[in-house]
């Protein structure tokens, strides 16, 4: 028999009338009750508040974190005990393993058992059957897997299951996958935070002899050269390298660059899944690298002329890290590469003995909004002080102690940047020197410090699920220079002295 459905208002009205009849409320209290009921009936269901996810470092000392988003749950990932046992990035084939089922434990008995071996109790747990190839697989087509670095996947995994191939002999499940987007696991949630990179987790590959590495982290101080204690979170690289000497320069003008780079890198990540009415794409995103920078270096001697007008660049250390940031339940793998280098541009005429102490910070990255699309972020606030300024003869020389950086997610490059703090010397002199090496020099010199910051946004930033852009987007050249020292006047030249020691 068909029974008509009562709507919500009818049910609420019936409830109010029943309450009035059973309690015998006075006419003075009835309007209050009716008003409350009417208000409850007319108030719409509150709109769901957009969930805010915390952005924190992944916990250390734990198993590889993994999250899975069910293809039918609207792109909301949850933490899982599943693991990526192996992954082939080229083919997309992966093996997903489940943790072994816990074995039943017997309660300790008060005395020896009197039951016969063949007796069975209805309360005894049944024996666990062996895994069957026909058992329900742990993942299904359409599921999105987000994993920290795993076997075969040093950059982490963010992939969608396209086919469940079958079970493996050791109880795993082989699947075929294709690359996925972050919005498929973050969904409509929001996330924003900055996570420091653990300096102890950075792999440093020296590229020249004499490179020294030191770092400091919370709970594990590692002292720098000559016992200098570093700020927590800092990584320091010391280097001393010879630079080609100008042709015809005396032995006393041998050229070299010595100094150190100290930095405390941080990864900035944000995501806004509101979408602004654009369907599955997010409403905003940001990926960037920032941190404190300190460096001190000296340039001595008479450097050679650059070949074909190009600077002489000497990479001296390559750094790599794959920090995992935990965005709610989702492990997001950041790929960070830094190449520290020395670069010298000279005309082969000037001999210098200069030194600069530089401190400041920087921030590079890309930010997305539906109003502007992807736009670059390029900022640096640095200031240097002269520690030594000595320039002889006329000419120009410039020495850079910088770092090339790339930042990406799950093995895809998103941002490239070249942070290039430098020291530049210029001398404009007129010399009159006799055959015995004496004479006079009249002119002026100036010593400058500065920083150049260049780079670009890469196509792979669309990993956030944002619209594709067709070309690289330049960060925009940032150039800032300041005067360190200057001098002018007349000086009397004397015969050069032989170096001591």
Secondary structure, 3 states (H helix, E strand, C coil): CCCCCCCHHHHHHHHHHHHHHHHCCCHHHHHHHHHHHHHHHHCCCCCCCCCEECEEECCCCCCCCEEEECCCCCCCEEEECCEEEEECCCCCEEEEECCCCCCCCCCCCCCCCCCCCCCCCCCCCCCCCCCCCCCCCCCCCCCEEEECCECCECCCEEEEEEEEEEECCCCCEEEEEEECCCHHHHCCCEEEEEEECCHHHCEEEECCCCCEEEEEECCEECCCHHHCCCCCCCEEEEEEEEECECCCCCHHHCEEEEEEEEEEEEEEEEEECCHHHCCCCCCEEEEEEEEEEEEEEEEEECECCCHHHCCEEEEEEEEEECCEEEECCEEEEEEEEEEEEEEEEECCCCEEEEEEEEEEEEEEEEEEECCCEEEEEEEEEEEEEEEEEEEECCEEEEEEEEEEEEEEECCEEEEEEEEEEEEEEEEEEEEEECCCCCEEEEEEEEEEEEEEEEEEECHHHHHHCCCCCCCCEECCCEEEEEEEEEEEEEEEECCCCCCCC
